[in-house]
């Protein structure tokens, strides 16, 4: 069985995109993004006006279409900007009005109005979606749309002015309208005709209500017949709109019932109505909808050409939504962007850009010499391509402020780096960083410049980045304003963790090239590393610096600082780490730990450390989320290679190897250290609590194949040696 979600907006002819396939196993911890994964998030107005930043092949098609317009010099006025922003969310999906009784919604307005009619039984909600089932599939669609409820509300107000509020005619009308809306999700419930002699207004409305109920009940032949009767009734207030409703009935029969002939009949009727100029304004949009259903390839090519025209006004939003929907439908089977029919310039460019098809991009660039094809070529070619030098030369001609600048500069610099022209690339990157660019583009130039760093000062200068978005399960979304303004990305973090020796940590924690928040993170990670490496002097110096930066930690570090003996100092540090799960021997990327209080347990088990499951430094072949840094480090090994003298890098790598061997798993390491101390110093009053904390850490921290044994060892020792202690009583279990 398969489930299909169908959206039918027959009043406007809109085509909606299916939501992405979301993994429902969460929770998904928000991760900082220093560049967009799939396109801009939040305020997209600047992007629409041509402030594009760095375009990437992993962008969704909607922002790429908008980018093409800007690259090609097609202006967007404020009406178009508004329309594009209204139809563009950070992640595709459906918003349901089902059951909503708030008066801000059409359903809510109707419920509020009908509940005020005297003698009418109040209702709280109306379900607007209907299930459809067949032997091999099932699904739902929005059956009753906003215009139906707004129309009913307006009609009720008109009748309240003409009829007695507590009269029989009004009560009968409301009862019949309730039957109409019962068919939105259930039914069939068809109102009975009015008795002979009923008021003409009530009889005309009842005729319309019967046809409407049949429409929502899926009785399309009956609805078409009865809307025809309404059309023939010149005295009916619904006489003029009835032909349009017959078309809507045919469209619903074609879309829900899968009958293409009904769609063709609707198309023929609409064309006739347009020729006679007797149709509502929505008819042209309905005709486009039918064109898309009956000839999707032709309509897609038509939209591709249409979207390159200026002055499309408000219709540009729906045109772009329909275009991307048709593209999705065209690639449903293969899921390959390049398989879409390339009958127009826009589709050809977007497909080529997303596929990073260098051969075709360069061919089109040489044939047309337009900016969009230059950008597509720069993004796709390799440094050893015969066209690379020519493309770099053209990219250098683009000046800051042009929509193409950031993309051309970024990929031009990348090509030069890959070719080994590091001095030239460094100079170009410095120029780009000196220009005014969107934050995400600035971050990407910082990443290039950091890879080219020649010394420690340059490394620190290009480390801080400003997050521009956050991702949850691979989807861009607006950033939480409470998150840090500046943070460290994966390239700098990898270098600090693997190559920077401990001797540099204190300097980094005091260096004004880094903001205080990053200085504190470095001091904290450096202290844990110093403890593991048994470098007491370095640990003491980093402790004092950490307390300067994070004064709230001073009380918990006081016992540690009071110890002068090396062995006692080491256990004091272990005890401190056991009670402070936020301490880790590594610098963190982006937002870091969600639970900012270092002494508190994180409910998502981000406690202590597990160096064996550190973030990968190279992309997985089928990774849904393609981080921009992977483009600079396709084989892994993030970070610069010559930012420190070779002996220092060697020292840093040696220290990292020692830390990874001795303390690959935080709870395991801390438990081993504690048990060893407890066996040798059974009279230490801290031991019972430390053993309890060990078991606690094996429950709330990362685990591996050895964690269960460490947990049981601490548990057994606690209960054997200190059975009457409060800590033994609080420790009822050990954990595998």
C-alpha angles and dihedrals in degrees: 000000000000130000120224125190110207124193117196119184098175094165093064105021090239122164116209128204120238114247119258120266101266123196104233097199097091157120092172113201111218112246125201116252119202091187132023118272098200106004141306120322133198113015105021097172095101091050092053089051090055105270088128105159114197114341116212133193089240093066119114117255095250095065090041091056090050090047092052090055090053093045090049092050097249106150124222117212124208093267090055092045090053092048093049093049092049091054096042122081126173091248128018118249148122128273112206124211089189113142094352111149098177110126089232088075129069091240090049093049091053094048092048092050098046092045089062093061109107115251095012117128108243122242129198106203147001124215109223102186125085130204120231121194137189132168094269104028145020135194147142139248136192101262103177115044132200095262091061092056095042089049091051091049092051092048091050091052090051092051092047087060093048104034134051110270091228095035128124095242093058093046091050091048093051091047091053091047090052088055090051092055092043085073091060089087107357137016152054090223112156121181117237119246115264116263119259111278095031118147110281093236092052092046093050092049091047090054089054093043092053092053091045092050090051089050094053091042090058094246091135101165090053092046092051090050094047095044084054089057089051090051090052093051102087090184092060118100085220094056097103097045096045096086088055090050090053087057090050089051091053091048092050090049090051097046101038097030095040094233111147091185089064089054091050090049090051091049091052093049092048093050089053092049092050091052090053091046090228099120133101118256090257092065094084090054090048089052089054089049091054091047088054093050096045099036108018096166093050093046092047091053089047091052092045090058093041093054092060092060122096124233097035088145118190095345091071091081094057092040091056093046091051092046095053091044091054089048090053091050092048091056099039093111103043100024087214118131092208092061094071115108106262099210096142139041097251095052091046092053097046092047091048093046095049092046092046087226101180097181095055094038093054091044091055092043092055091046097047108016092209127149096244091056092045089055093046089051095048092051094050109037125092123230092253094052113119089234096052098092092047092049093048089052091053092045090055089059093062111096130214111273094041115115090238097048103093095044094044093047096045096050092038090055090046091054091050091050092050090049091052096249091133098154092052091044091049092053092048092048090052089053091050092049090051091055125081108261137158112277094250091052090048089053091052092051088049089054091052091047093049090054087055094047112140100191146011094272093054091046092056094042093058097040103084115083133175116232112235100185143355128234129215115191089343100309123119117237137166115283123253107250089221093066122100117281093221130029145156124271127213097269096058092038092053091050092050093048100044110022111022110092120226089249089071097049096081092050091049091049089057100036114117091211085078125061118245093254092059091042089056093049090052093048091049095049090043092054093054090047091050091052093050091047091047093238100146098175093052090046092052093049092048090048092057091048092047092052090051089055098037107029093176088072093059096093095052092047094048096087090048093051090049092063116092099173111089096224094046090046090053093053091045087056092048091049090049091051092049090057094041109058093177092072115103136162093234137072114245130233121235118329094004118201116005091218099065096187101092094207094055127088113245111232091220091058096253090146131133110338149288111196092183091068098043115146112283117258094209129049123258111241094243098033112152091205112058108193114210090233089066088067090060094041106032093161097043127245096117121202137049120305104208105037093110134034111275094248091056093049088049089052091050092051091049091052091048091051090052093048092047091051099043100037110017090142119039101211092044092050094046092046092050092049092047096048091049091051092045093054091051098038106032092158094060103117091216094061100085092051091044091053090049090051090050091058089044090053092052088056100045101028134068117292139203137174091292099048096086092056092049091049093050092046092055092043094050093047092049094051095040097049103026106026095148097048121111087239093058090049091051092048105072099154143027122217135232 
